[in-house]
Amino acid sequence: MIKLVIFDFDGVIAQTETLNMRVFMKQLDEAGVSYTHDDISNFMGVSHLDFRNVMDATFGNQEAYRNWDKIHGPWFKYYPEDPHELLTENIEELLIYLKNKNIPCSIATNAVPVIGRDILEKTNLMHYFDKFYSGTETGHIKPDPFVFEEAIRDHNVLPEEAIVIEDSPLGIRAGKAAGAFTIALRDVDGFARQQEADVIITSILEVEKYV
């Protein structure tokens, strides 16, 4: 019996991951840095604390990258004025369904917490969640399962009584390591490697089949 659902934020609650990757590729194009599909996959779910290190490791052999000043404004400046436009289709319908079944929900993310909380407040979704767990605040970044394990402990449930909903390979790995049934929501651009998930879904409402 499922007693807890834990959501990632970027790419699950809101399609910020997709927008972030599109902006990132535009910046690489403008700098003349070449990249492959697999290169972009490496950045899915990566914390902003680790992003520069992954960039150096991925593109450091390219002269265009070494000559790029890499000084850009934050990606959220590209977000639409109305944050409702960022929300995953039917996400509130799923949250209402879970609330009606008395299944508590939390968020556990590598995302910058202030941005996630701001979007949740402005879209009036925050009240659906018991707690917002941030890897950047705890110092435990996925694939470290700490944020999922903490949510499971706080709700006094067994790992097998929890569902984790993710999109990135780092988050999927963390959810599996925490012992939760891990669902991957397929990312719309197909960059995320999601084969390690227990199941891959194309619509967030498919979660209802597993609770």
NORNOR-V190917 format. One record per run of one state. SS is the DSSP state (H for helix, E for strand, - for the rest). FROM is the first residue (numbers start at 1). TO is the last residue. Records with the same first field share a line. If there is no record, write none. Layout:
SS = FROM-TO, FROM-TO
This chain:
- = 1-3, 8-9, 11-13, 15-15, 32-36, 42-47, 60-62, 67-74, 79-82, 88-90, 101-103, 110-112, 123-125, 129-131, 139-145, 155-158, 167-168, 178-180, 186-198, 202-203, 211-211
E = 4-7, 10-10, 14-14, 87-87, 104-109, 132-134, 162-166, 181-185, 199-201
H = 16-31, 37-41, 48-59, 63-66, 75-78, 83-86, 91-100, 113-122, 126-128, 135-138, 146-154, 159-161, 169-177, 204-210
